[in-house]
Amino acid sequence: MKLVLDEEQRQLREAVRAFLRVASPLPKVRQGYDPQVYARLNGELGLSGLIVPEEYGGAGAGLAELAVALEETGAALLPGPFLATAFAAIALTRAPDKELLAAVAEGRTTATLAQAPLDLDGPVASGTLAQVLSGMEADVLVAPARSGDAELLVAVELAGPGVTRTPLETLDPTRGQARVVLAGAPARVLGPAPEVGDRLCVALAAEQLGVMRAALDAIVAYAKIRVTFGRFIGSYQGVKHKLADMHCKLEQAESIVRYAAWAADESPDELPGAAALAQAYVGRACFEVARDHLLLHGGIGFTWEHDAHLFYKRAKADEVLLGPPRIHRTRLAELLEL
């Protein structure tokens, strides 16, 4: 088991962190998705191709490396389709399509993954997807589709015929969702639909870990400079205890994410339990840290001008993105035969 980043992973972390600090600071995050930042993220760092095999133009890295990148994009609250494309890439590496994987790896194509199945009738797909992550920004929808008794993985051009996209008003202003309706949309079959739910859970937990870290760093910095009644608020016992609790949650979450990412790459038999644990614990812990980050800022934390609400909303949206924590706790209990 490997719970510590190696030198290459630390270098990746620092490279992504340095890039986002300049290219996507929080004032820019408020402006929404910037395709130029996304293009640079891939052109300069190649993040969308991290887990794409080398024969398809990617870096051939594992989920552990993708988790490092997602932690940093989560900490920066990066707007846009990076998480959605990462989800799609996880599925595509299990049903490789040379043309599509190459386009994703090079950053020429953004993608998103649907978990609810479509109906496939020959070369066309139909169905309604109530909530598609980054559905307005993505170029390609990757989705399971039923054809008779078979469940296949298909790719659909979202700007193509037979596709209607409607943006949704969501809690998280930094990352959109869309309602997508397909009515006889041309679909390309990529192969049998792979089971990728556990890997998606790990990837999302990595982003949540980054949100937690950034929120804790921000409130610790604030506690060192905010003065009330002649004292820095960080000197009050109640604040110190709360910060210590937040730190403990972060440390536990990091261990869980590192373990789950390692299991995804090295120990498939351990992955189901590790993935269920990741979403059972990290999702809720992320929200609690983001909530306390907001509360400890006092009145200013509740204002639109402050960034605290951005972390709060991302944490809450992520907590239920792959199902609420109770679903994952139930699955974990079943796996442990409790």
matplotlib code that plots the C-alpha trace (Angstrom):
import matplotlib.pyplot as plt

x = [0.0, 1.3, 0.0, 2.8, 3.3, 6.5, 8.8, 7.2, 3.7, 4.9, 6.4, 3.0, 1.2, 3.5, 3.2, -0.6, -0.7, 1.6, -0.3, -3.7, -2.5, -1.7, -4.2, -7.3, -7.2, -10.5, -11.5, -11.3, -13.2, -16.2, -16.2, -16.9, -15.5, -12.7, -11.9, -8.5, -7.5, -8.7, -6.7, -3.6, -4.2, -3.9, -1.4, 1.1, 0.4, -1.4, -3.8, -6.7, -4.3, -2.9, -4.6, -4.9, -2.5, 0.6, -0.4, -3.4, -1.3, -1.6, 0.8, -0.2, -0.3, -2.6, -5.5, -3.0, -1.6, -5.1, -6.0, -3.1, -4.3, -7.9, -6.9, -5.3, -8.1, -10.5, -8.5, -8.6, -12.4, -11.5, -14.6, -15.4, -15.4, -12.1, -13.8, -16.4, -13.7, -11.7, -14.8, -15.2, -11.5, -11.9, -14.6, -12.8, -9.7, -11.8, -13.3, -10.6, -11.4, -8.2, -9.7, -11.7, -9.0, -6.4, -8.7, -9.3, -5.6, -4.6, -7.3, -9.1, -12.3, -14.0, -16.2, -18.7, -20.0, -23.6, -24.3, -28.0, -28.3, -29.6, -31.7, -29.8, -31.6, -29.1, -26.9, -29.0, -29.5, -32.5, -33.2, -33.4, -30.6, -31.8, -28.4, -25.3, -22.1, -20.7, -23.3, -23.2, -19.4, -18.6, -18.3, -19.0, -21.2, -20.0, -22.8, -23.9, -26.7, -29.0, -29.3, -31.4, -29.8, -26.4, -25.2, -22.7, -20.7, -21.4, -20.2, -22.6, -21.7, -23.5, -23.7, -25.0, -28.5, -31.1, -29.6, -31.2, -29.3, -30.9, -28.7, -29.8, -29.7, -27.6, -26.2, -22.5, -21.9, -18.4, -19.5, -22.6, -25.0, -27.4, -30.5, -29.8, -32.5, -31.5, -34.1, -32.5, -29.0, -26.2, -24.2, -20.9, -20.5, -17.2, -17.5, -19.1, -20.0, -17.3, -18.0, -16.3, -18.3, -15.6, -13.0, -15.4, -15.8, -12.0, -11.6, -14.4, -12.9, -9.6, -11.3, -13.1, -9.8, -8.5, -11.6, -11.0, -7.4, -8.0, -10.8, -8.7, -5.7, -7.9, -9.5, -6.2, -4.7, -7.8, -7.6, -4.0, -5.0, -8.6, -8.7, -11.8, -11.8, -8.1, -7.1, -6.5, -9.4, -7.0, -6.1, -9.6, -9.9, -13.2, -11.6, -8.5, -10.6, -12.6, -9.5, -8.0, -11.1, -11.0, -7.4, -8.1, -10.8, -8.4, -5.7, -8.1, -9.5, -6.0, -5.2, -8.4, -7.9, -4.3, -5.3, -8.2, -6.1, -3.5, -6.1, -7.4, -4.0, -2.5, -5.1, -8.4, -9.8, -9.6, -11.0, -14.7, -14.3, -11.8, -14.1, -17.1, -15.1, -13.9, -17.4, -18.9, -16.3, -14.7, -17.9, -19.4, -16.1, -15.5, -18.9, -18.3, -14.9, -16.3, -19.3, -17.0, -14.7, -17.7, -18.9, -15.6, -15.3, -18.3, -20.7, -18.4, -18.4, -22.1, -21.7, -21.7, -18.4, -16.5, -15.2, -16.4, -19.7, -17.9, -16.2, -19.5, -21.5, -18.8, -18.6, -22.3, -22.7, -19.8, -21.3, -24.3, -22.8, -22.4, -25.1, -25.3, -22.9, -25.6, -25.7, -21.9, -22.1, -24.7, -22.6, -19.5, -21.4, -22.6, -19.0, -17.8, -20.8, -21.9]
y = [0.0, 3.5, 6.5, 9.0, 10.8, 9.9, 12.6, 12.6, 13.0, 15.8, 17.5, 17.1, 18.6, 21.6, 22.2, 22.1, 24.3, 26.9, 27.0, 27.4, 30.0, 32.3, 31.1, 30.6, 32.6, 32.9, 36.3, 34.6, 31.6, 33.9, 34.7, 31.0, 28.6, 30.0, 27.7, 29.3, 28.3, 24.8, 24.7, 25.8, 23.2, 20.6, 22.2, 23.0, 20.3, 17.6, 16.9, 15.5, 12.8, 11.8, 8.4, 7.9, 5.1, 6.2, 4.4, 6.8, 9.9, 10.2, 10.0, 6.4, 7.4, 5.8, 7.0, 8.0, 10.7, 11.8, 12.1, 14.4, 16.7, 16.6, 17.6, 20.7, 21.6, 21.1, 23.3, 26.0, 25.5, 25.3, 26.0, 23.9, 20.4, 19.0, 16.6, 15.6, 14.9, 12.9, 10.8, 10.2, 9.3, 6.7, 5.0, 5.4, 3.7, 0.7, 0.7, 2.3, 4.2, 5.5, 8.5, 9.8, 9.0, 10.9, 13.9, 13.9, 13.5, 16.4, 18.6, 19.0, 17.4, 17.8, 15.0, 14.1, 10.8, 9.8, 7.0, 6.5, 4.2, 5.4, 3.3, 2.2, 1.4, 0.6, 3.6, 6.1, 6.7, 8.1, 9.0, 11.8, 12.6, 14.8, 16.1, 15.9, 17.3, 20.1, 19.2, 22.6, 22.8, 19.2, 18.3, 14.5, 12.5, 9.1, 6.9, 3.3, 2.3, -0.7, -2.7, -5.8, -7.7, -6.0, -2.9, -1.0, 2.2, 4.8, 8.3, 11.0, 14.4, 16.9, 19.5, 17.0, 16.3, 14.8, 16.4, 19.1, 20.6, 22.9, 24.5, 23.9, 26.4, 24.6, 25.2, 25.4, 28.5, 27.3, 24.2, 23.7, 20.9, 20.4, 18.4, 16.5, 14.9, 12.6, 11.8, 9.5, 11.0, 9.4, 7.2, 5.5, 2.1, 2.0, -1.5, -3.2, -0.8, -1.1, -0.9, 2.3, 3.5, 2.8, 4.7, 7.7, 7.6, 7.8, 10.6, 12.7, 12.1, 13.5, 16.7, 16.9, 16.5, 19.5, 21.6, 20.6, 21.6, 25.0, 25.8, 24.9, 26.8, 29.9, 29.9, 29.2, 32.2, 34.3, 33.3, 34.6, 38.1, 38.7, 40.6, 40.7, 42.2, 42.9, 39.3, 37.3, 34.9, 32.0, 32.5, 31.6, 28.0, 27.5, 28.5, 26.4, 23.3, 23.7, 24.2, 21.1, 19.1, 20.3, 19.3, 15.8, 15.4, 16.5, 14.1, 11.2, 12.1, 12.3, 8.8, 7.4, 9.0, 7.9, 4.3, 4.3, 5.6, 3.0, 0.3, 1.4, 1.0, -1.9, -3.9, -4.2, -6.6, -3.8, -1.1, -1.6, -1.2, 1.6, 3.5, 3.1, 4.3, 7.3, 8.6, 7.5, 9.6, 12.2, 13.6, 14.4, 15.6, 17.9, 19.6, 19.9, 21.5, 23.9, 24.7, 25.5, 27.5, 29.7, 29.9, 30.8, 33.8, 35.3, 37.6, 38.4, 34.7, 34.9, 37.7, 37.2, 39.1, 36.6, 33.4, 31.2, 30.4, 29.1, 26.4, 25.6, 25.2, 23.1, 20.8, 20.4, 19.7, 17.2, 15.5, 14.2, 14.1, 10.3, 9.7, 10.9, 9.4, 7.1, 5.1, 4.6, 3.8, 1.1, -0.4, -0.4, -2.2, -4.8, -5.3, -5.8, -8.1, -6.0]
z = [0.0, -0.9, 0.9, 0.2, -3.1, -5.0, -6.5, -9.9, -8.3, -6.1, -9.2, -11.0, -8.0, -7.9, -11.6, -11.6, -8.5, -9.9, -13.2, -11.6, -9.1, -12.1, -14.8, -12.6, -9.4, -7.5, -9.0, -12.4, -11.2, -10.5, -14.3, -15.2, -17.6, -19.8, -22.8, -23.1, -19.6, -20.4, -23.6, -21.8, -19.1, -21.7, -24.0, -21.3, -18.8, -20.7, -17.9, -20.0, -21.3, -18.0, -17.8, -21.6, -22.7, -24.5, -27.7, -27.9, -27.3, -23.6, -20.7, -19.6, -16.0, -13.4, -11.3, -8.6, -10.9, -12.0, -8.3, -7.8, -10.6, -9.5, -6.0, -7.3, -9.7, -6.8, -4.5, -7.2, -7.8, -11.5, -13.6, -16.7, -17.9, -16.5, -14.0, -16.6, -19.2, -16.5, -15.8, -19.6, -20.0, -17.1, -19.1, -22.5, -21.2, -20.5, -24.0, -26.0, -29.1, -30.8, -32.4, -29.4, -26.9, -29.0, -29.3, -25.5, -24.7, -26.9, -25.5, -28.8, -27.4, -24.1, -23.0, -20.3, -19.0, -18.4, -15.9, -16.8, -19.9, -23.3, -25.7, -28.8, -32.0, -34.7, -35.2, -33.2, -29.5, -27.6, -24.1, -21.5, -19.2, -16.4, -15.2, -17.3, -15.7, -17.9, -20.5, -22.1, -22.4, -23.5, -27.1, -26.7, -24.5, -23.5, -22.2, -21.6, -24.0, -24.1, -27.3, -26.7, -23.9, -24.4, -22.7, -24.8, -24.5, -27.1, -28.0, -29.2, -30.6, -28.4, -31.1, -33.6, -34.9, -32.5, -29.4, -27.3, -24.4, -21.8, -19.1, -15.5, -12.6, -10.1, -6.6, -7.7, -9.9, -10.8, -12.8, -14.8, -15.6, -18.4, -19.3, -22.4, -24.6, -27.4, -30.1, -32.7, -32.3, -34.3, -31.9, -32.3, -30.5, -28.6, -27.1, -24.1, -21.3, -18.6, -14.9, -13.8, -10.8, -8.3, -10.2, -10.5, -6.8, -6.3, -8.8, -7.2, -3.7, -5.0, -6.0, -2.6, -0.9, -2.7, -1.8, 1.9, 1.8, 0.2, 2.6, 5.7, 4.4, 3.8, 7.3, 9.1, 7.3, 8.2, 11.9, 12.1, 10.9, 12.1, 15.4, 17.7, 21.2, 20.9, 20.1, 17.0, 16.6, 16.2, 19.8, 21.1, 22.3, 20.5, 17.2, 17.8, 18.6, 15.4, 13.3, 14.8, 14.0, 10.4, 10.2, 11.5, 8.9, 6.2, 7.3, 7.4, 4.0, 2.4, 3.7, 2.3, -1.1, -1.4, -0.5, -2.9, -5.8, -5.0, -5.0, -8.3, -9.9, -8.0, -6.1, -8.0, -5.3, -2.7, -4.9, -4.3, -0.5, -0.9, -3.3, -1.1, 1.9, -0.1, -0.8, 2.5, 4.4, 2.2, 0.7, 4.0, 5.5, 2.6, 3.2, 6.9, 6.4, 3.8, 6.1, 9.1, 6.8, 6.1, 9.6, 11.1, 8.8, 10.7, 9.0, 6.0, 5.1, 4.3, 1.8, -2.0, -2.2, -0.1, -1.6, 1.2, -0.4, -3.5, -1.5, 0.4, -2.8, -4.6, -1.6, -1.4, -5.1, -5.0, -1.9, -3.9, -7.4, -7.3, -4.8, -1.1, 1.5, 2.9, -0.3, -0.1, 3.6, 2.9, 0.1, 2.4, 5.1, 2.5, 1.3, 4.9, 5.6, 8.5]

ax = plt.figure().add_subplot(projection="3d")
ax.plot(x, y, z, "-o")
ax.set_aspect("equal")
plt.show()
